[in-house]
């Protein structure tokens, strides 16, 4: 059995600066996968460049930033179709049960279908699906995701976030325990043709990104299977997290020529989700 590592960059398509950081890391380092926010302004150009580099591409289901692909759907959007709640507002509404009403669930499903259709128009079939700000694990959104993907019947990986014990959780959202609990509920509902990575790790959420932190956060030596390492290289406007200098440090780390050798010495083989869909 092998130890496969999918280094996967979030937030592709939202801003040229982070797109360039992702593409540079893909061309010069271990990054081989990206999650594309297809509603983002730079998504078309990013997808063209990423496909030329052979990246695996997934859908970064967006419900919190910019405009919806399916048009106005209150309470998810305002009258112009702009996502109205933001990440904190969406999480608070979901944890209070506000995304589980039938009309809202229908709106969530319609938006996911519209974003999947936009991915197809951009030229890719997602090999994985996750959520911008982890919205895909939220009650109501989780059910819409599973319903839509089951109807499509196409194999894909679905991210199951599992923050490390003692971590600070999501910046601006809540405790790691909430995310771990919601992720476990999602994993319990997955079945063929959907699959979760065997392990999940994140870089750059709780401490300055460095090689030691990256290696320490990966599964231990006895692990075999497919692990996802979520990364966010390249600073972009939007929030204290996305604008933080750590995003540029992260980009430099992922480009560093010594990182591939360190991962190989630990038994890791860089991969994409696509390579494992039929396994």
C-alpha positions, 0 to 999 in steps of 0.5 A: 500500500502507498501513501498518496498525498493530494496537495490541494489549493483552495480558492482558485478563480477568486483573484489573479494573485492567488491564482498565480501563486497556485499555478507557480506552485503547480509548475515548480513544486508538489501541488497537483490539485486545485478547488475552483470557485467557478463563480469567481471573476478569474475562474475561466483564465485559471482553468485554462492555465491549470488544465495546461499544467495537468492539474486535477480540478474540483469544485469549490462550492461557493455560497458566501462570496460574490454572485450566485450562478443560479441567480437570486435565491433569498435568503442565500442572496439579495435581490441582485443575486449577490450572496448575502450572508457571508461566511459567518452569517451562513454558518450561524443560520445553518447551525440554527437550522435555517438552511433545512427549510424545503425552499432553502434546500431547493435553492442550495441544490439549484446553486450547486447544479448551476456551479457544476454546469458552469464547471462543465462550460469552463472545460472540466469535470470535477474530480472532487467537491468541497465548500468555500469556507467548508459550507458543504458540511453545514446542515441543509447544504450537506443534504443538498450536496449529497442529493445532487451528487447522487443524481449525477452518479459520477465518481468524485471525492468529497472533502471531510474536514477534520481539524487537528485536536486543539486547533483553533478551528476556522478563522472567524467561524467557530470551534474545531469541534463543530467542524469535526462533528459536521465532517463526521456526519458527512463521512457517515452519509457518503457512499459509492460513487462518492468517496472521502479522502482517507485523511485530511490535513490543513496548512496555514490556519493556526501557525506560520506555514513552514516545512516542519509544520507541514510534515508534522500535520500529515498522518503518521508513518503507519498510514496508507491511503489517500490524504488531502493537504488543504493549502491556500497559497498567495495573498488576495483581498477579502479577509484578514486570513486571505490578506495575511503575509502567511499566504505568501509564505505558504506559496514560497514553501510549496514552491521550495525544491527541497519539499518534494524530497522531504515528502518522498523521504517520508514515503509520500507520493504526490497525486491527484484525486482523479488518479484514485477515482477508479481504485 
